[in-house]
Amino acid sequence: MAVVLQPTSLQLVPPVMVLLAKHPKVAEYDLSSVKKVICGAAPLSKEIEDAVKNKLNLQCVFQGQSFN
C-alpha cells in the first residue's frame, strides 16, 4: 500500500525556491495541497517570490532571517 503525502506548508531556503520557480520538472508534481511557504536563511528576490506564488497559487510567501 502506497502512502500519499500532501504537505500543506513548506519551509525552504532561497536556492530551493529558485528550483521551484524555474525547473520544468516541478510542473509534473501535484503541489496543490501547499497553502503556505516560509523561506529563510537569506534574502529572496521579488522575482522568485512572485514566480513561486504564481506557480503554487499562493497569496503570499513568508520570509524570515536570523540577525545573530
C-alpha positions as CSV (number, residue, x, y, z in Angstrom):
1,M,0.0,0.0,0.0
2,A,1.5,3.3,-1.1
3,V,1.2,6.3,1.2
4,V,0.5,9.6,-0.5
5,L,1.8,12.7,1.3
6,Q,0.2,16.0,0.8
7,P,2.1,18.7,2.6
8,T,0.3,22.0,3.4
9,S,3.3,24.1,4.3
10,L,6.9,24.2,3.0
11,Q,9.9,25.6,4.9
12,L,12.6,26.3,2.3
13,V,15.8,28.2,1.6
14,P,16.2,30.5,-1.4
15,P,18.1,28.0,-3.7
16,V,15.1,25.6,-3.4
17,M,12.7,28.5,-4.2
18,V,14.7,29.1,-7.4
19,L,14.3,25.4,-8.2
20,L,10.5,25.6,-7.7
21,A,10.3,28.8,-9.7
22,K,12.4,27.7,-12.7
23,H,12.8,23.9,-13.0
24,P,10.4,22.4,-15.7
25,K,10.0,19.1,-13.8
26,V,8.2,20.9,-11.0
27,A,5.1,21.1,-13.2
28,E,4.9,17.3,-13.2
29,Y,4.1,17.2,-9.4
30,D,0.8,17.9,-7.7
31,L,1.6,20.7,-5.2
32,S,-2.0,21.9,-4.9
33,S,-2.1,20.9,-1.2
34,V,0.6,23.6,-0.4
35,K,-1.1,26.6,1.3
36,K,1.9,28.3,2.9
37,V,5.6,28.7,2.0
38,I,8.2,30.0,4.5
39,C,11.6,31.0,3.2
40,G,14.5,31.8,5.3
41,A,18.3,31.9,5.9
42,A,18.9,34.5,3.1
43,P,17.1,37.2,1.2
44,L,14.8,36.1,-1.6
45,S,14.3,38.2,-4.7
46,K,10.8,39.6,-5.5
47,E,11.1,37.9,-9.0
48,I,11.5,34.4,-7.5
49,E,8.9,35.1,-4.8
50,D,6.3,36.1,-7.4
51,A,7.1,33.1,-9.6
52,V,6.6,30.7,-6.8
53,K,3.4,32.4,-5.7
54,N,2.0,32.2,-9.2
55,K,3.1,28.6,-9.7
56,L,1.6,27.4,-6.4
57,N,-1.3,29.8,-6.5
58,L,-0.4,31.3,-3.1
59,Q,-1.5,34.6,-1.6
60,C,2.0,35.3,-0.1
61,V,5.3,33.8,0.8
62,F,6.6,34.4,4.3
63,Q,10.3,35.4,4.7
64,G,12.4,35.3,7.8
65,Q,16.0,35.8,8.6
66,S,18.2,35.5,11.7
67,F,20.1,38.5,12.8
68,N,22.7,37.0,15.1
